Amino acid sequence: MSDQLIWVIVGMGIVTYIPRMLPLVLFHTNHLHPRIQGILKNVPYAILGALIFPGVLTINPESYLYGGIGAAAAFIAAWLNLNVIVVVLSSIFVLYGYTFL
């Protein structure tokens, strides 16, 4: 392996480590403000929506209804504050059932 490749790998490791380390250094107390806790609690759902929404529009080019039904199931499950895995699985099971109709 060349020295340049080793330095690239070390650099990528440092860049990956910094965002993981900063919250521990900046928020070293065990108590966060309730407003910040509320914001951080909703981050997984926001990321899930950002990742899934483009797929909703392109899942079935002949029918946007298929993607809409899956998105509605995921939205309802997220609205009920279910776990992120349950949100994804509920959408999958609803679409699985819809394919038999």
C-alpha positions in Angstrom: 0.0 0.0 0.0 1.3 3.4 -0.8 1.8 6.1 1.8 -0.8 8.3 0.1 -3.5 5.7 0.5 -2.6 5.2 4.2 -2.9 8.9 4.8 -6.3 9.0 3.0 -7.6 6.2 5.2 -6.3 7.9 8.4 -7.8 11.2 7.2 -11.2 9.6 6.6 -11.0 8.0 10.1 -10.4 11.4 11.7 -13.2 13.0 9.7 -15.6 10.2 10.8 -14.5 10.4 14.4 -14.9 14.1 14.9 -18.7 14.3 14.5 -19.1 11.4 16.9 -16.8 12.9 19.5 -18.0 16.5 19.4 -21.5 15.8 21.0 -19.7 14.0 23.9 -17.4 16.9 24.5 -20.0 19.7 24.0 -22.8 18.0 25.9 -20.8 16.4 28.7 -23.6 16.8 31.2 -26.3 14.2 31.6 -29.1 16.7 31.3 -30.1 18.5 28.1 -32.7 21.2 27.9 -36.1 19.6 27.2 -36.5 21.6 24.0 -33.2 20.2 22.6 -34.3 16.7 23.7 -37.5 17.1 21.8 -35.6 18.2 18.7 -33.2 15.3 18.9 -36.0 12.8 19.5 -37.5 13.7 16.1 -34.3 13.5 14.1 -34.7 9.8 13.2 -38.1 10.4 11.8 -37.0 13.4 9.7 -34.1 11.5 8.3 -36.4 8.5 7.5 -38.7 10.8 5.7 -35.9 12.4 3.7 -34.6 9.0 2.7 -37.9 7.5 1.8 -39.8 10.3 0.1 -38.0 10.2 -3.3 -38.7 6.4 -3.4 -42.4 7.0 -2.8 -42.6 9.0 -6.0 -40.7 6.5 -8.1 -41.7 3.1 -6.6 -44.2 2.3 -9.3 -44.3 4.5 -12.4 -47.7 3.3 -13.5 -49.4 4.1 -10.2 -48.5 6.7 -7.6 -51.2 5.2 -5.4 -48.9 2.4 -4.4 -46.3 4.7 -3.0 -48.9 7.0 -1.5 -50.4 4.1 0.5 -47.0 3.1 1.8 -46.2 6.7 2.7 -49.6 7.1 4.5 -49.0 3.9 6.5 -45.5 5.1 7.5 -46.9 8.6 8.4 -49.6 7.2 10.6 -47.1 4.9 12.4 -44.7 7.8 12.9 -47.6 10.1 14.1 -48.3 7.5 16.8 -44.6 7.9 18.0 -43.8 4.3 17.2 -40.2 3.1 16.9 -38.5 3.8 13.6 -38.3 0.1 12.8 -42.0 -0.3 13.5 -42.7 2.6 11.1 -40.8 0.9 8.3 -42.3 -2.5 9.0 -45.8 -1.2 9.1 -45.4 0.4 5.7 -43.9 -2.9 4.3 -46.8 -5.0 5.7 -49.5 -2.6 4.4 -48.0 -2.7 0.9 -47.6 -6.4 1.2 -51.3 -6.7 2.0 -52.2 -4.2 -0.8 -50.5 -6.3 -3.4 -53.1 -9.1 -2.8 -56.0 -6.8 -3.4 
